[in-house]
Amino acid sequence: MDLRRDVFQAIADPTRRAIITLLAAHAMTPGAIAEHFDSSRQTISRHIQILTECELLKQEQNGREIYYHLNPQKMKTIADFIEPFRNMWDDRFNKLESIMQKYKTKK
């Protein structure tokens, strides 16, 4: 049985979320990414591998260096999943605000 990780398993780990945040600004080499963490380079490489397997990161060869950058299409998968929940909470907060405004005017 072939178990493949998905984007939600990948972002479940706080270190991987931190790597994604780092790469949101610009592409980086594995060594540059590892410098931001107290973990070993091997541990960070494993996190990068998982993010790459899930296609959240893409790698680009530039001479002898490999640069990793975000795959915006896979990030959109996450955003599309979260959007209905965001809408639900926005509606709830708007209703609460309306109730609070009515309460405030009664005083």
C-alpha positions, 0 to 999 in steps of 0.5 A, a space after each residue: 500500500 502506497 501512503 503519500 503525504 498530503 499538504 495538510 500532513 505537511 503543514 501540521 508540523 510547526 517547523 515545516 510551517 516555519 520553513 514555508 514562512 521563510 520561503 514566502 519571501 524568497 527562494 533559499 538553499 537548504 543551508 540557508 534554511 537550516 541556519 534559521 533553526 536549532 535543529 540539525 541540517 539532516 532534520 531540516 533536510 527531512 522537513 524540506 523533503 516532506 514539503 517537496 514530496 507534497 509539492 508545497 516546495 519546488 526546487 531549482 538548480 542554479 549552478 551547484 546550488 539547489 534553491 527551494 521556493 514555494 509552489 503557489 498552486 499547492 498553497 492555494 489548495 490550503 487556502 481553498 480548504 480554509 476559505 469556507 471556515 473563514 467565511 463562517 467565522 466572519 459571519 459569526 463575528 458580524 452577528 456578534 458585532 450586530 448584537 453588541 451594537 444593539 446592546 450598546 445603543 440600549 444603554 
